[in-house]
Amino acid sequence: MSFDLGFWHEDAQSSVERAAEIYDRLTDGEDGVVPGAPAVDSFFTDVLARFGDLTVENMDESPWTSPLYRTSECVIANIAYSRSQEVAPVLRRLANAHGLTVFDPQKQEVHHPAVS
């Protein structure tokens, strides 16, 4: 069982309904938001530096239930439910630092980056 989160950059804040539509399109491999956002790349790099990605060698220690899904538009993380309380807050902080929106499909919640 996994706890999933989606991360992407957007120019205007989405409603929960809009974020859910974007998330569904992204998880189906369709276009959803702003392609090529540099913030997605830098967020992905920071997540890998902190947690690594799922491999055969680290599957017992990794917080992921599947490799991180990354496109030019998004990162989707499937977190082991047993590690979600530990990992999800870190990912939300990283996303905020990179100006990315976070969508939680379990709770149907959208978290927008803080505006400075």
N, C-alpha and C positions, 0 to 999 in steps of 0.2 A: 504494500500500500504506500502511495506517495502523497506528498503535499506539494502541489504545483504552484509556481508563480511565474508570471510573464512580465517582461521588462522591455520598454521601448521609449523612444523620444517622440514627443508630439508638440506641435506649436501652440495648440489650444487644449485646455484641460477637457478631457472626456467625461461625460456622465458615466455612471455605472453601466447603463445599458449600452452605450457606445463602446466603452472599454471591453465589455463582454463580447460584442460583435467583432471588435478588432482582434481580441484574443482567439476567438473561434477561427477567424480567417487565417491568422498566423499559425495556429496549430494544424490547420489543414494545408499549410504550405502556400497559401495565397498571399498576395500583397495586402498590407494592412495599414501602414502608416508612412513615415518618412524614411525612404531607403538611404543607406549610406551615412547615417548620422554618426559622426566620430565618437559621440558619447557612448554608443553601443559598443564600439570596439574597445574603448578604454575601460568601460565597466567589465566587459568580458575578461580583459587582461587582469584586472584587479581580482575578479572572482577566482580565476585560475591560480593567481599568486597566493590567494588565501586558502583555497580548498582543493585545488587541482581539478582534474576531470576524472570521470570514472574510467578505469582500465581493468583489464583482467588481473593485473598485479595488485591493485589496491581496492578491489571490490568489497573486502571485509571492513575496511576502514573508511571508505568514501561516504560522504553524506548523500550521494546521489543514487537514485534507483535506475537511472539511465544516463548516458552521456548528455552533457549540456547541449541544448539545441540552439544553434546560433545562425542567424542570417544577417544580411546588412541592415535589417530593420529591427531585430529583436534578439533577446535571449530568453529561452524558456528553461526553467530549472525544475526538475522532478526530484524533490528532496525526500529521503527516507522519512516516513512519518515519525519514527523514533528520534530523529535528529532535527525535526522542524522547529522546535522551540529554541534550539541553539542557533541554527543556520538562518532561518527566515529574518530575524531582526538584523543580522549582519548584512544580509543581501539588501534589505530595505534601506539601511544607512548608506551602503555603497551606491545604490540607485539614486538616492537623494543627492549625494555628493556629485554624481554625474548628471544630474538634471533629468533623470528618467522617471517615467510613470511606472508604477507597479500595479499589477492586477492579480488579485487573489480569487481564483474561480471557485474555491470551496465556500468562501463567505460572500462571494459576489461584492467585493470591496475594491475600490480603486484608490490608490495613494499617489498623490501628485507631489512632485518635488517642491520643497520650500522655496519661496521666492525671496531673494535677498534684497 
